[in-house]
C-alpha cells in the first residue's frame, strides 16, 4: 500500500488489485486498511488526482499495465520456510491475462531462486504468446516510518538479468533521487534476507550484552552509546529491550536458516540470534517473578501491544508470548495500546481486559509492563503511576526512561541491562543508616 501510494505521489498511474472486496471498498473511500502515519492523507490526495485506484479485477488491473508489481505476503510455514502459495496464484493470474510485453517486479520477500521459479510458473501457463521480464526490487520500509523511508531511503536494489527491464524500474524510481544498485536477481533476493538477518543479529547481540551488563553492574545505555560512536558499528539497532518482532525479522531469519539447511550449511550464528530473541521475550516475566515470588492474582497493566510504535501490526509482537505467559501464571492483565487493540483482540487470550487510556490501564495495578515505546508512554506524567497504581512498580521492556528520570520519584523501576532504581535507592539508604 505504501509502495503503490508513493509511486502515485511521484506521478505514476497506479492500479491496486486485491481479492478482498471489503478492503478495496475501504481504500476506494480514501481510508487506509493499515495504520501508517501520513498514509491515509496521501491515499486520498492521489485518488482525487486520478493517479491511484483500486479493484478486485485482475482484468481491469492488468489490461493496460506496462509494469506489474507483485507485493503479496510470504508468511512462514511451520518449518520456517517461506509460504509461496500466494505468489504462485498471482503468477497463474498474470499468465492468463497478459497480452503484450510487461515488466514484472517482485517486491515480496522471497527465497533466493524464487524469481526464476516465478518466471517458469508464468511461462508455463501463458494463454498468449507474449514476452515478459522479471525484476527483483526488494523493499526496505520500516513500519511506522514507511513513507519517509520510501522518499529518503538508503538505496534502491534492482536485480535483473535484463538491462532493459532494469532500466525501466530505475526510471520509475528516478524521482525519489535515491542511490540505485543494480545486480543479479539472485543477489537482490539475498540482499533483502541478509540485511534483515544482520539487523536481527545486531539486536540479539546488544540484548545479550545488556543481560551481561546486569550481572556486572554496567549500564547498557552507556555501553551502547560508546559502541555506537564507532562509525563501523553505528548507533542504530543498539537499543536493548525484550527482542524484535514484526512481519520481517522473525520470518526472514527463519527462512534464511532453512535456505542454508537446504544448501547443506548449518547457520549456527543465525540460529543463536533466533534463540536469544525467543528468550529475551520472557525477561520481564522473570524479573516480575523475582520481585513478587509468584504472579497469580497479581494485577498487571500492559502498556503497548504492537511490535513497535506507530503501527497497529501485531505480527510476532513481544506482547503475544508475554501476555500468554502472564495469563498462564495466573495474573490479571489489563492492556492498552494507542492503535493496536482491534488487532490484539483477535490474537490475545480472552482473559485480557482492555483499557481506553493509560490511566484506566494502570488504575489499581500492582505493576505495569511497558512493551512498546509509544511516545504517549515516554511523555506520560510519572506522578500518575504513583497516584493511580496500587503499587508503583514498573517493568520497562524498552528502556523508555533514563535512570535519572525515575530516581527519587518513588517509583520502583526495573529495566533492561541497567540497575534497578529501587535497589539503588535502598542501597543508598542502607549506607546512610550504617
Residue, then its C-alpha position, 0 to 999 in steps of 0.5 A: x500500500x505504501x509502495x503503490x501510494x508513493x509511486x502515485x505521489x511521484x506521478x505514476x498511474x497506479x492500479x491496486x488489485x486485491x481479492x478482498x472486496x471489503x478492503x478495496x471498498x475501504x481504500x476506494x473511500x480514501x481510508x487506509x486498511x493499515x495504520x501508517x502515519x501520513x498514509x491515509x492523507x496521501x491515499x486520498x490526495x492521489x485518488x482525487x488526482x486520478x493517479x491511484x485506484x483500486x479493484x478486485x479485477x485482475x482484468x481491469x488491473x492488468x489490461x493496460x499495465x506496462x509494469x506489474x508489481x507483485x507485493x503479496x505476503x510470504x508468511x512462514x510455514x511451520x518449518x520456517x520456510x517461506x509460504x509461496x502459495x500466494x505468489x504462485x496464484x498471482x503468477x497463474x493470474x498474470x499468465x492468463x491475462x497478459x497480452x503484450x510485453x510487461x515488466x514484472x517486479x517482485x517486491x515480496x520477500x522471497x527465497x533466493x531462486x524464487x524469481x526464476x521459479x516465478x518466471x517458469x510458473x508464468x511461462x508455463x501457463x501463458x494463454x498468449x504468446x507474449x514476452x515478459x521480464x522479471x525484476x527483483x526490487x526488494x523493499x526496505x520500509x520500516x513500519x511506522x516510518x514507511x513513507x519517509x523511508x520510501x522518499x529518503x531511503x538508503x538505496x534502491x536494489x534492482x536485480x535483473x538479468x535484463x538491462x532493459x527491464x532494469x532500466x525501466x524500474x530505475x526510471x520509475x524510481x528516478x524521482x525519489x533521487x535515491x542511490x540505485x544498485x543494480x545486480x543479479x536477481x539472485x543477489x537482490x533476493x539475498x540482499x533483502x534476507x541478509x540485511x534483515x538477518x544482520x539487523x536481527x543479529x545486531x539486536x540479539x547481540x546488544x540484548x545479550x550484552x545488556x543481560x551481561x551488563x546486569x550481572x556486572x553492574x554496567x549500564x547498557x545505555x552507556x555501553x551502547x552509546x560508546x559502541x555506537x560512536x564507532x562509525x563501523x558499528x553505528x548507533x542504530x539497532x543498539x537499543x536493548x529491550x525484550x527482542x524484535x518482532x514484526x512481519x520481517x525479522x522473525x520470518x526472514x531469519x527463519x527462512x534464511x536458516x532453512x535456505x542454508x539447511x537446504x544448501x547443506x550449511x548449518x547457520x549456527x550464528x543465525x540460529x543463536x540470534x533466533x534463540x536469544x530473541x525467543x528468550x529475551x521475550x520472557x525477561x520481564x516475566x522473570x524479573x516480575x517473578x523475582x520481585x513478587x515470588x509468584x504472579x497469580x492474582x497479581x494485577x498487571x497493566x500492559x502498556x503497548x501491544x504492537x511490535x513497535x510504535x506507530x503501527x497497529x501490526x501485531x505480527x510476532x509482537x513481544x506482547x503475544x508470548x508475554x501476555x500468554x505467559x502472564x495469563x498462564x501464571x495466573x495474573x490479571x492483565x489489563x492492556x492498552x495500546x494507542x492503535x493496536x487493540x482491534x488487532x490484539x483482540x483477535x490474537x490475545x487470550x480472552x482473559x485480557x481486559x482492555x483499557x481506553x487510556x493509560x490511566x484506566x490501564x494502570x488504575x489499581x495495578x500492582x505493576x505495569x509492563x511497558x512493551x512498546x515505546x509509544x511516545x504517549x508512554x515516554x511523555x506520560x506524567x510519572x506522578x500518575x503511576x504513583x497516584x493511580x497504581x496500587x503499587x508503583x512498580x514498573x517493568x520497562x521492556x524498552x528502556x523508555x526512561x533514563x535512570x535519572x528520570x525515575x530516581x527519587x520519584x518513588x517509583x520502583x523501576x526495573x529495566x533492561x541491562x541497567x540497575x534497578x532504581x529501587x535497589x539503588x535507592x535502598x542501597x543508598x539508604x542502607x549506607x546512610x543508616x550504617 
